[in-house]
Amino acid sequence: MLQRCSRAVSRLSKLGSTSPMEALRKDVIFTPRHWYSTAAATLAPAPNDSPAMSSPVKSVVNLDKMFLSKPCSLALAPDSRLRIEEPKYEGLRHVIYKMLLFYSKQSTSIRGANVVYRRILHQVDKPAIYEVFNMEKTFKMTFSLLVLHMWLCLRRLKQEGKEGAEFGQYLYERYNHDVELRVSKEGVIWLNAFYKIFYSVASFCFCLLTSQWQVNLLLTKWMKELEKIFYGNIVAYDAALLPEAKPDELPKVIWRNVFADDGESQPDDAASRTALTRYVRREVSCFTLTDKEAMYSGNFMFTSLDNIPSVSAKR
């Protein structure tokens, strides 16, 4: 759908488009690496400046006192209701499932990787993480947090050698599929916004005439750009934890990969950045204490960000 929109924008610009249309074409259609932030900005609601509205009360977290406790294993207790156990079949059903390779190493690893990724989504998609670290939930921010938590898991799996690397590949494939769905969904949302702002009979017809293979081509191009960002972030996080790395290297990397917007050179929220850095360091230590059985089965939980002590303040 977005490529259809691209064709419409391109043809309309040849007919003498206005400057806002030209800016939209340059920012969204031809710069895929930054498209998610631009599209999110287009959809962001306008701030409410009406003096008649009362100022809402916001729960503000005391970031200076967070994530200072001693690291511990993230593995779930054997009697935890959050555990997900492998299905156990008996008799003829067990024989049939075994013949279908349900119990093979590959199938077991794929199921485990799916559970691990669900744990990541549980942490990243919940409102708590955005509220605690004072983040705005946009595609860019969610993608950055997905990459960060993927890195935490992949780093731990790498400690298990070749077996952990193979499991990590299944996890990455699950992540890649999810990101592709998110990119498609974000494209549909952006397209709806485009129609609301620039809707016309001509653009609508141009969109209908664009073939599906061009849509897939654009999606593939964006996915390659996001893949570059993923591996770039992974390398930067690993380098920041090397023994020879400077103490302020990890905060800088976290700011660049998570908080920074295009063109910014200075952090805008040092308290949130520092708290997220402590969170990451603690999770790294906690994963080191987490056994491989919990990692391969997905029976672990990231540090809970719900019910964090806070103080009330007016926005």
N, C-alpha and C positions, 0 to 999 in steps of 0.2 A: 504493500500500500504506500509506503513512503517513497518508493521510486516513482510511483504514479504522481505523487505530489511533486517530486523533483522535476518531472517532465513538464508539469503544469507551470511551475515556477520559472523554468528555463524559457518556455515559449512566451509566457507573459512578459518576461523581462526584455525579450527581443522586441515586443510591441511597445516598449517604453514604460517600464514599471517605475513606480515611485521609489524613493530612497529607502523607506522601511522594508519594501519587498526585496530590494537589492541586498540590504543588510541581512535579512532573513535567509536569503539564498546563500550568501557567503558563509554565514555562521553555522547553518544547519546542514545544508546539502553537501557542501564540498569540504568540510572539515570534520570527518567522522570521529576523530579522537576526542573532540570537545562537544560532540553533538548532544550528549546526555545532559550536560550542564546547561546548554543553551535551551534545549527543549523544556527542561525543568523550570528555567527562568521564565519562559513564555507562559507556562501554566501556573506560576506562582500567584496566589491571590493578592490583590492589592491591599496594602495596609489600611486599617480602619482608623482614619484621623478624626472621626466625628467626636466632638467634645461631649456629646450627650451620652455616649457609651461609658459605662463605669469600668474602671481598670480591674481586670480579673486578677484573682489571687493565684500566684504560681508557687508550686513547691520547688524550692531551690535546694539542691544537694550541697552539703559541705564537702567539697572536693578535696580539701586539704587532709581529711581524716580517712580517706578511702584507700583500700587495698594495701594496708600496712600490716595486716595479720600474717602469721606464719603460713607459708605454702603447705598444701596438703594434697593428697591424691584426689583426682576428680572422679574416680570410679564409683559407681553406684553400689550401695549396700546390697547383699544377696537378697534381702527381703524388700527391696525398694519397689514401689508400685510403678516406677518409671522405667524399670528394666524391660527390655524386649528380648525374649528368649527365642531360640530357634525352634520351629515347629517339630514335634516328635510324633511320627506316625508308626504304627505297628501293623504286623500281619501283611496282608496282600497289598495294602496301600503303601507300606514302606518299601516293598519289593518294586512296585511300579514306579514310585518316585526315584528310587535308586537307579532303575533302568533309564529313567529320563534325565539322569545326571543332576538331580536336585541336590544331592549331597556332595557333589564334586567340589573340589577346592575353589574353582572359578565361580560357581554358583554361590557358594557360601561367602566368598569374598565380595561379590556384587551385592548380596543382601546386607552384609555388614557395612559396606561403603554407603549404601542408601540410608542406613540408620545413622551413621556418622554425619552424613550431610543434613539429615533431619535435625540433629543436635545443633549444627551450625545455624540452620534456619531459625530454630527456636530462639537462639540468642540474637540473631541479626534482625529478624523481622518483627520482634516484639517492640512496643513503644519504649520500654524501660531503658534500653541502651541509648536511645536518642535523648531521652529526658535527663538521664544522669550526666551525660557528657555534653549537654547543651547543643545538640546537633539538629539540623533540619532534615527531615526524611525526604530525600530526593533520590533519584536514580544514581547519581554520582556517589552520594554518601553511602547508600546501601551497597553498591558495588565495591566501594573501598573497604567497607567492613567485611563483606564476604571474602575478599581477597586476604584480609588480615587474619580472619579466623581459619581460612583454608591453610594459610601459612603455618599457623600454630599447630594444626593437625598434621600437616605434611612434614613439618620439622620433627615432630615426635615419631612419626612412622619411619622416617629416614634412619632413626637410631636402631631399627630392627633389621637393617641391612637390605638384602635383595628382596626378601619376603615383604618387608614394609614398603619398599619402592613399588612392588607390583600392586599391593593393596592401594597405595597412593594413586596409582594410575586409574584404578576403578573409581576412586573418589573424585579425581579430576574430571573424568568423563561425566559423572553425575552432575558436578558443578557446571561444566560446560553446557550441558543440556538445559539446566535451569537458567543460566545467563542468557541463552538464546531465546528462551521463552520470555524472559524479562525484557529483552531488547525488542522483541516483536510487540509485546504489550505496550511498551513505552512509545513505539512508533505509532500504534493505533491511537493512543492518547494525544500525541502530537498532531496527528492528522485531523482529529476532531477539533483541536484548537485552531488548526489552519483553516478548516471549513468555516468556523465561527467568525474568523477575522477576514479571510480573503475569499469567501465563498462566491462563486459566480458560475454561470452556466458553462462558460468556456473552460474554466479550470476543471469543472466536474467531468466534462466530456473528455478532456485530455487524460484525466486520471483513469477513466473507464477503458480507454484505448491502450493503456500500457500493459504489456504482457507480464505474466506471473514470473517468468524466468528472470526478468530484470529486478523484480522484488527480491528474489533469492540472491541475486548477484550483489545487491546493495547490502543485504543482511550478512552475507559472507564477508564482505569488505569490512563491515563494522566489527564483526566477531574477530577478525584478524587483528584489528586495532586494539580491541579489548584484551586479546591474548598477549600482545606485546606489553600492555600495561601490567597484566597479571605477572608475567615473568620478570619484568623490570622491578616490580614491587617485591617479589619474592627474593630476588638477588639483593636488593637494598636492605631488607629486613635481616637476611642472613649476615650480611657484612656488618650491620650495626651491632650484632651480638658476638662478633669475633673478639678474642682476648685483646687484640691490639687496637680495637676500635675505641674512639674517644668516648667519654661518659655522656656527652651531649649528642652523640651520633643518632641514637635511637629516637629521642624526642624530635630531632630535625627530620628524620625519615618519616615518622608518624605525621608530623605537620604537613610535609610535602604531599604524602600519599593520601591523607584523610581530610585534613582541614583546609588546605590551601585551595584557593580559587585561581583561575588563570590570571597571571599578571601580578599576584601578590608576592611580596618579598619579605614580609614580616608577619609573624603569627598574630591573629586577632583575638585569641582566647587562650592565654598561656595556662590558666588554671585547668581547663578541660584537656589541653594537650598533655600537661604534666600528669593528670589523673589517668588518662588513657595509657600513658607510658608505664605508670606503675601497674595498671591492670595487665598490660601485655607482659611485663617482666614477671609478674606473679603467675600468670597463666602458663608461661614457659616453664617455670619451676614446678608448678602443679602437674603439668603434663609429664615432666621427667619422673615424677613419683607415681604416675599412673601406669599400671601394668599393661602388657600388650594384649592380654585377653580382653580387657575393657576397651582397648582401642580397636581391635579387630571386630568386636561384636557391637560397638557403638554404645555400650552400657557405661557411659560417663555423661556428666553434665558440666558445662562451663560454669564458672562462678556466677551465682545468681545476682542479678542487678535489681530484683524486685525488693520492695520494702527497705530500700536504703534510707538510713536516717537523714532527715532533711529539716530545713528551717523554712518558715513561711515568709514570703516577700512579695511585694507588689511589683508587677511588671512595669 
